[in-house]
Amino acid sequence: MFVILVYDTLAERNPSVLKTCRQYLHWVQRSVFEGELSAAQYRSLTRELTAQIDIGYDSVRIYTTRVAEFIDKHTIGVSLAETGPVL
């Protein structure tokens, strides 16, 4: 599945959330990530993020679609996207 993830967390939690997201997805803008995930990777990512955030304060939004080709993307300004493989 193709995933777009956006997060808004307390500043002190940002580094750990950023690190986790970078393990699974491509960083495309400040707190925005995208990429292909298997169902198992998706479950692992959401489990890790749920353990890291304060669910009463922080927010993680995840949009999914079957394939990236169904998403039209348009960037105004500087493209910050990393398109290489996720390590």
N, CA and C atoms as a LAMMPS dump frame, in Angstrom:
ITEM: TIMESTEP
0
ITEM: NUMBER OF ATOMS
261
ITEM: BOX BOUNDS ff ff ff
-5.0000000000000000e+02 5.0000000000000000e+02
-5.0000000000000000e+02 5.0000000000000000e+02
-5.0000000000000000e+02 5.0000000000000000e+02
ITEM: ATOMS id mol type element x y z
1 1 1 N 0.845 -1.172 0
2 1 2 C 0 0 0
3 1 3 C 0.891 1.236 0
4 2 1 N 0.383 2.322 -0.582
5 2 2 C 1.11 3.59 -0.572
6 2 3 C 0.591 4.414 0.598
7 3 1 N 1.508 4.979 1.376
8 3 2 C 1.172 5.675 2.614
9 3 3 C 1.688 7.105 2.584
10 4 1 N 0.86 8.034 3.044
11 4 2 C 1.287 9.405 3.331
12 4 3 C 1.046 9.601 4.822
13 5 1 N 2.085 9.977 5.548
14 5 2 C 1.997 10.155 6.99
15 5 3 C 2.379 11.581 7.347
16 6 1 N 1.577 12.199 8.191
17 6 2 C 1.807 13.565 8.662
18 6 3 C 1.71 13.543 10.183
19 7 1 N 2.676 14.162 10.853
20 7 2 C 2.587 14.179 12.313
21 7 3 C 2.755 15.58 12.869
22 8 1 N 2.166 15.787 14.04
23 8 2 C 2.291 17.034 14.797
24 8 3 C 2.422 16.619 16.254
25 9 1 N 3.647 16.663 16.767
26 9 2 C 3.904 16.201 18.121
27 9 3 C 4.604 17.289 18.926
28 10 1 N 4.606 17.125 20.236
29 10 2 C 5.344 18.014 21.116
30 10 3 C 6.811 17.984 20.695
31 11 1 N 7.459 19.131 20.702
32 11 2 C 8.834 19.262 20.195
33 11 3 C 9.787 18.219 20.783
34 12 1 N 9.634 17.879 22.045
35 12 2 C 10.551 16.917 22.662
36 12 3 C 10.368 15.501 22.115
37 13 1 N 9.217 15.204 21.514
38 13 2 C 8.991 13.879 20.929
39 13 3 C 9.324 13.839 19.427
40 14 1 N 9.496 14.995 18.818
41 14 2 C 9.774 15.04 17.376
42 14 3 C 10.954 14.166 16.943
43 15 1 N 12.104 14.215 17.635
44 15 2 C 13.239 13.403 17.156
45 15 3 C 12.947 11.903 17.1
46 16 1 N 12.257 11.368 18.093
47 16 2 C 11.99 9.927 18.076
48 16 3 C 10.959 9.564 17.014
49 17 1 N 9.95 10.413 16.833
50 17 2 C 8.946 10.163 15.792
51 17 3 C 9.596 10.273 14.416
52 18 1 N 10.434 11.278 14.221
53 18 2 C 11.154 11.455 12.957
54 18 3 C 12.003 10.229 12.648
55 19 1 N 12.751 9.759 13.634
56 19 2 C 13.622 8.596 13.434
57 19 3 C 12.816 7.357 13.047
58 20 1 N 11.713 7.139 13.722
59 20 2 C 10.865 5.983 13.408
60 20 3 C 10.31 6.081 11.996
61 21 1 N 9.779 7.242 11.63
62 21 2 C 9.21 7.422 10.289
63 21 3 C 10.257 7.217 9.207
64 22 1 N 11.483 7.685 9.449
65 22 2 C 12.555 7.526 8.453
66 22 3 C 12.962 6.07 8.266
67 23 1 N 12.67 5.221 9.228
68 23 2 C 12.984 3.799 9.091
69 23 3 C 12.033 3.103 8.12
70 24 1 N 10.872 3.7 7.891
71 24 2 C 9.841 3.061 7.069
72 24 3 C 9.519 3.805 5.771
73 25 1 N 9.613 5.136 5.802
74 25 2 C 9.098 5.959 4.704
75 25 3 C 10.114 6.993 4.253
76 26 1 N 9.835 7.622 3.119
77 26 2 C 10.671 8.707 2.595
78 26 3 C 10.215 10.027 3.194
79 27 1 N 11.16 10.804 3.694
80 27 2 C 10.876 12.138 4.201
81 27 3 C 10.663 13.057 3.007
82 28 1 N 9.523 13.751 2.949
83 28 2 C 9.251 14.634 1.815
84 28 3 C 9.08 16.09 2.212
85 29 1 N 8.777 16.35 3.461
86 29 2 C 8.62 17.718 3.921
87 29 3 C 8.541 17.7 5.432
88 30 1 N 9.153 18.665 6.088
89 30 2 C 9.222 18.786 7.553
90 30 3 C 8.653 17.579 8.321
91 31 1 N 7.374 17.469 8.487
92 31 2 C 6.792 16.344 9.235
93 31 3 C 5.881 15.507 8.345
94 32 1 N 6.286 15.35 7.086
95 32 2 C 5.5 14.596 6.111
96 32 3 C 6.373 13.5 5.495
97 33 1 N 5.823 12.297 5.436
98 33 2 C 6.522 11.146 4.884
99 33 3 C 5.602 10.418 3.921
100 34 1 N 6.212 9.69 2.971
101 34 2 C 5.412 8.873 2.059
102 34 3 C 6.231 7.682 1.599
103 35 1 N 5.531 6.656 1.133
104 35 2 C 6.212 5.493 0.594
105 35 3 C 5.337 4.259 0.594
106 36 1 N 5.887 3.196 0.038
107 36 2 C 5.209 1.899 -0.042
108 36 3 C 5.507 1.085 1.209
109 37 1 N 4.474 0.498 1.788
110 37 2 C 4.626 -0.378 2.943
111 37 3 C 3.821 -1.655 2.745
112 38 1 N 4.346 -2.736 3.264
113 38 2 C 3.554 -3.965 3.322
114 38 3 C 2.596 -3.835 4.507
115 39 1 N 1.639 -4.739 4.591
116 39 2 C 0.704 -4.709 5.723
117 39 3 C 1.452 -4.892 7.043
118 40 1 N 2.455 -5.758 7.06
119 40 2 C 3.231 -5.992 8.278
120 40 3 C 4.037 -4.749 8.668
121 41 1 N 4.638 -4.08 7.685
122 41 2 C 5.378 -2.85 7.97
123 41 3 C 4.449 -1.764 8.499
124 42 1 N 3.259 -1.656 7.923
125 42 2 C 2.277 -0.669 8.37
126 42 3 C 1.908 -0.918 9.837
127 43 1 N 1.641 -2.17 10.183
128 43 2 C 1.298 -2.506 11.572
129 43 3 C 2.458 -2.191 12.515
130 44 1 N 3.663 -2.497 12.102
131 44 2 C 4.846 -2.23 12.927
132 44 3 C 5.04 -0.734 13.134
133 45 1 N 4.919 0.038 12.064
134 45 2 C 5.059 1.494 12.147
135 45 3 C 4.022 2.091 13.088
136 46 1 N 2.762 1.724 12.921
137 46 2 C 1.715 2.306 13.756
138 46 3 C 1.872 1.87 15.223
139 47 1 N 2.336 0.674 15.452
140 47 2 C 2.571 0.193 16.821
141 47 3 C 3.695 1.006 17.487
142 48 1 N 4.789 1.232 16.75
143 48 2 C 5.91 2.006 17.29
144 48 3 C 5.5 3.451 17.58
145 49 1 N 4.783 4.063 16.642
146 49 2 C 4.375 5.457 16.838
147 49 3 C 3.392 5.602 17.995
148 50 1 N 2.482 4.66 18.129
149 50 2 C 1.518 4.703 19.229
150 50 3 C 2.24 4.655 20.577
151 51 1 N 3.329 3.904 20.656
152 51 2 C 4.099 3.799 21.894
153 51 3 C 4.904 5.068 22.177
154 52 1 N 5.234 5.845 21.137
155 52 2 C 6.084 7.02 21.305
156 52 3 C 5.325 8.306 21.602
157 53 1 N 4.102 8.417 21.127
158 53 2 C 3.397 9.691 21.244
159 53 3 C 2.487 9.72 22.467
160 54 1 N 2.036 10.914 22.796
161 54 2 C 1.007 11.107 23.819
162 54 3 C -0.311 11.189 23.051
163 55 1 N -1.119 10.136 23.112
164 55 2 C -2.336 10.107 22.301
165 55 3 C -3.367 11.14 22.74
166 56 1 N -3.155 11.757 23.889
167 56 2 C -4.039 12.815 24.343
168 56 3 C -3.616 14.196 23.868
169 57 1 N -2.423 14.301 23.263
170 57 2 C -1.908 15.603 22.823
171 57 3 C -1.421 15.598 21.377
172 58 1 N -0.644 14.583 21.006
173 58 2 C -0.023 14.518 19.679
174 58 3 C -0.993 13.991 18.63
175 59 1 N -0.616 14.194 17.368
176 59 2 C -1.45 13.731 16.264
177 59 3 C -0.583 13.142 15.157
178 60 1 N -0.964 11.962 14.7
179 60 2 C -0.349 11.338 13.527
180 60 3 C -1.489 10.988 12.589
181 61 1 N -1.455 11.523 11.364
182 61 2 C -2.479 11.205 10.358
183 61 3 C -1.832 10.363 9.28
184 62 1 N -2.493 9.276 8.927
185 62 2 C -1.97 8.362 7.911
186 62 3 C -3.033 8.167 6.841
187 63 1 N -2.661 8.467 5.608
188 63 2 C -3.536 8.278 4.455
189 63 3 C -2.979 7.107 3.658
190 64 1 N -3.839 6.203 3.236
191 64 2 C -3.382 5.047 2.461
192 64 3 C -4.169 4.935 1.158
193 65 1 N -3.485 4.385 0.166
194 65 2 C -4.101 4.049 -1.108
195 65 3 C -3.38 2.812 -1.634
196 66 1 N -3.975 2.155 -2.58
197 66 2 C -3.371 0.908 -3.079
198 66 3 C -2.046 1.155 -3.789
199 67 1 N -2.001 2.184 -4.631
200 67 2 C -0.776 2.485 -5.375
201 67 3 C -0.584 3.987 -5.486
202 68 1 N 0.666 4.412 -5.592
203 68 2 C 1.002 5.837 -5.655
204 68 3 C 0.446 6.511 -6.908
205 69 1 N 0.214 5.747 -7.97
206 69 2 C -0.257 6.322 -9.224
207 69 3 C -1.633 6.979 -9.084
208 70 1 N -2.383 6.644 -8.036
209 70 2 C -3.697 7.248 -7.82
210 70 3 C -3.614 8.598 -7.12
211 71 1 N -2.405 9.015 -6.732
212 71 2 C -2.206 10.275 -6.025
213 71 3 C -1.582 11.283 -6.977
214 72 1 N -2.25 12.411 -7.17
215 72 2 C -1.66 13.508 -7.929
216 72 3 C -0.896 14.39 -6.957
217 73 1 N 0.372 14.652 -7.248
218 73 2 C 1.208 15.474 -6.373
219 73 3 C 1.612 16.732 -7.11
220 74 1 N 1.553 17.833 -6.402
221 74 2 C 1.952 19.12 -6.971
222 74 3 C 2.701 19.882 -5.883
223 75 1 N 3.913 20.315 -6.184
224 75 2 C 4.723 21.051 -5.215
225 75 3 C 4.874 22.494 -5.666
226 76 1 N 4.628 23.395 -4.755
227 76 2 C 4.885 24.817 -4.995
228 76 3 C 6.045 25.184 -4.084
229 77 1 N 7.094 25.715 -4.658
230 77 2 C 8.275 26.04 -3.859
231 77 3 C 9.283 24.912 -3.906
232 78 1 N 10.123 24.86 -2.909
233 78 2 C 11.234 23.923 -2.859
234 78 3 C 10.744 22.51 -2.568
235 79 1 N 11.201 21.562 -3.37
236 79 2 C 10.886 20.148 -3.116
237 79 3 C 11.951 19.604 -2.174
238 80 1 N 11.52 19.12 -1.025
239 80 2 C 12.451 18.586 -0.031
240 80 3 C 12.514 17.07 -0.078
241 81 1 N 11.83 16.472 -1.036
242 81 2 C 11.679 15.02 -1.084
243 81 3 C 12.999 14.303 -1.27
244 82 1 N 13.137 13.195 -0.533
245 82 2 C 14.228 12.254 -0.735
246 82 3 C 13.625 11.074 -1.488
247 83 1 N 14.169 10.741 -2.636
248 83 2 C 13.554 9.69 -3.437
249 83 3 C 14.34 8.391 -3.427
250 84 1 N 15.454 8.333 -2.7
251 84 2 C 16.246 7.124 -2.641
252 84 3 C 15.587 6.054 -1.786
253 85 1 N 16.219 4.897 -1.716
254 85 2 C 15.642 3.808 -0.921
255 85 3 C 15.634 4.131 0.573
256 86 1 N 14.669 3.568 1.281
257 86 2 C 14.603 3.714 2.728
258 86 3 C 15.506 2.631 3.31
259 87 1 N 16.409 3.006 4.183
260 87 2 C 17.343 2.019 4.745
261 87 3 C 16.88 1.514 6.063
